[in-house]
Amino acid sequence: MNVNIQTVHFDADNKLTEYISRKLQKLNTFNDRIIKVNVFLKLDNVAHAIKDKIAEIRVHVPRHHFFVKSTSKSFESSFDDAFDSVVTLIKRKKEKQSA
């Protein structure tokens, strides 16, 4: 599984990227055919002082692509929400294939 973490308009610290990489390794338990995972971390371009943090996860499996997006006040919680959503999508797709 190839993992690619991209940040848009800022530089992520090592703690954040290690946290994301560690969580993404768990995806293999839900589907062992994952080819590539792209994570995009963005700051929402709003005018007020507290900017929302956006996490997008794109998972590539043979013949399928999963995409989820989540927004909150911290990258960790945005990523966790998106991660939970993509796990649900992968599980649902696998159940449909085995049925």
JOVEN-V27244 format. One record per backbone hydrogen bond with DSSP energy under -0.5 kcal/mol. NH is the residue of the N-H (numbers start at 1). CO is the residue of the C=O. If there is no record, write none. Layout:
nh: [NH:NH]
co: [CO:CO]
//
This chain:
nh: [2:3:4:6:6:8:9:17:18:19:20:21:22:23:24:25:26:27:28:29:30:31:34:35:36:37:38:39:40:41:42:42:43:44:46:51:53:54:55:56:57:58:59:60:61:61:62:64:66:68:70:72:78:79:80:81:82:83:84:85:86:87:88:89:90:91:92:93:94:95:96:97:98:99]
co: [35:1:37:4:39:41:7:13:14:15:16:17:18:19:20:21:23:24:25:26:27:27:31:60:60:2:58:4:56:6:40:54:8:52:44:49:72:42:70:40:68:38:66:36:59:64:33:61:59:57:55:53:74:75:76:77:78:79:80:81:82:83:84:85:86:87:88:89:90:91:92:93:94:95]
//
